[in-house]
Amino acid sequence: MIIVTGATGALNGATVDHLLQHVPPSEIVVVARDVTKADRFVRLGVEVRQGDYADAASLPAAYEGADQLLLVSSNDPAADTVALHGDAIRAAASAGVGRILYTSHQAAAPDNPFHPGAVHFATEQLLAASGVPWTSLRNGFYAHSLQWLAGPWRETGTIAVPGDGPVSWTAREDVAEAAATILLSDRPFDGPTTLTAPAAPTFTELAATASEVAGRSVTFTPLTEDEWLAAQAAAGAPERMSGFLLGFYRAAQAGYFAGTDPLLGELLGRTPRTAEDALVSA
């Protein structure tokens, strides 16, 4: 049995959809904090169980019977996410789960300026110490986030950000499909497993691509951190969010998102979506 958490969200929800193309609903269980939000899976014949990382006592029963458990990373900004992940991992171990798969990130590192990278690294250490076989799906930086990380370039004609670091912008749809393929595969995927687009363009290169997409000149304008923060404040962005996103640009400049790997394309059996595809829809 495959049990999937976070399926009411876009990433793991899409993974469940792909799984259902290959296995009957009786072989899948969805775990949700709010089961009413998982009604579409009930209508498809998928069992839905209640489970919440913030309520550790709810998790062992939610994970019972799992040959494989796909754990989504928490995105609660007010929570100690590593502690929440630890509770979920311990619950999985106590429930006798055969393998834990965790939605991590290619830039999982203790010193990553982008905070989620340190969270993912710490979670991987918990997985390694759990005694349960595990796979960490180190997804590339999600390409749909270009719609805000590249700024309003369609209106301004410029991508104005602090730094010109390379990023392997990776489609969330692609890694969701790849996760389903891994869950259904007889091939072993142990430990960190990197899933990225085949290229890591800089923002200068993205500006050239944006020019082709828009049919007019789009330039790259490098800003200092202070200039970018001032622009964010003038646009009404919350200070906390601006500080969080600044960590992304610092990490990109330091090369944390520059790595690429052919595995995603191999799993998909086709070329993964590109940053250009994301800019078209941005």
Buried (B, 14 or more C-beta within 10 A) or exposed (E): BBBBBBBBBBBBBBBBBBBBEEBEBEBBBBBBBEBEEBEBBBEEEBBBBBBBBEEBEBBBBBBBBBEBBBBBBBEEEEEEBBBBBBBBBBBBBEBEBEBBBBBBBBBBBEEBBBBBBBBBBBBBBBBEEBEBBBBBBBBBBBBBBBBEBBBBBBEEBBBBBBBBBBBBBBBBBBBBBBBBBBBBEEEEBEEBBBBBBBBBBBBEBBBBBBBEBBEEEBBBBBBEEEEBBEBBEEEEBEEEEBEBBBBBBBBBBBEBBBBBBEBBBEBBEEEBBBBBBBBEEB
